[in-house]
Amino acid sequence: MFNISLPLRLQISLVIVIGAAFLKHYAWYNLLVYGAIALMWMVILQVSIRKLSGLLGAELIFLSLVALPLGWEKASFLMVRSLICLIVMNSFLLTLPPHSFGIALKGLPLPAPLKENLLLAGQYLEILLSEITRMQRSAQLRGLNGAGGWLRYASAAMIGALYIRTLERAERVYGAMVTRGYNGQLPIDATLNPKERFTLITVAITTTCITASSYLT
């Protein structure tokens, strides 16, 4: 894995996702460029394809329920764009060391209350990833091997259970954080050095050009 600091990884991921989210509808060429960037980011972070595909499958089930009623043409673009954004953010989350989301979050230029909400959301996502991994093991023990078997297991029986289990664990984790003195602030510093700032600015300029060009064609 390239030696990329946690704050820089998070900020690059957010820049790519925001750029893709602001693309003009049906700008397929620009969307394919973002797709190539997402795959490149996945390779740079050396994400486990098996873990990524399992997580994407569960997430796309939820997205399809929202997008398909919008019509096939619009839904297809939204699904592909969502898939690209999920590849980028899941690549970041799957290569994140345990309980280190707060370190990555510290470097964002955001108000403290928003950082606290994002930190708690990040903790929930870590719990969600853990529960999905446990569900995959459970599915394999029941003989549901392969991506198709896992998706049938997730969609048919476990979506509601996943939500309840992760919510309960999130409440326990937050209670433990408060017991240990958590008050919304993290006693760490995470600033980018000049080289990292240059890398981030380069990525931001690139994504801005790609997104802006979608409105010029």
PyMOL commands that set and color helices and strands:
alter all, ss='L'
color gray80, all
select helices_A, chain A and resi 6-21+28-45+49-70+72-94+101-106+112-141+146-179+194-214
alter helices_A, ss='H'
color red, helices_A
deselect
rebuild
show_as cartoon
